[in-house]
Amino acid sequence: MKQSHWFYEPVNPIKFGITDYFDIITKPIDLGTIKKKLNYNAYSNPNDFIDDFKQVFKNSYTYNGEHHEVSVCAKEIELAFEEAIKTQGLINFL
């Protein structure tokens, strides 16, 4: 998705001028970190992977609000992910 770049790396509060980010977001995670965890087989089960993936978007909604452009993009990706879980058979492992 074209706007998914928001989620590729950890949020840099200094870069974006959001110094309260870690006061509000207590479980930071991003897609790049998830990819690294997948590459290193750090997930012991599919639910841990799914929980991390969903946390990326939960963090966006929590910090930005649901109507912010970043959160709108997050919702699109989250819906596509949920559809992929169903259509790709991952749901069978949960």
ABEGO torsion letter per residue (X at the ends): XAAAAAAABBBBAAAAGBAAAAAABABBBBAAAAAAAAAAGABABAAAAAAAAAAAAAAAAAAAEAABAAAAAAAAAAAAAAAAAAAAGAAAAX
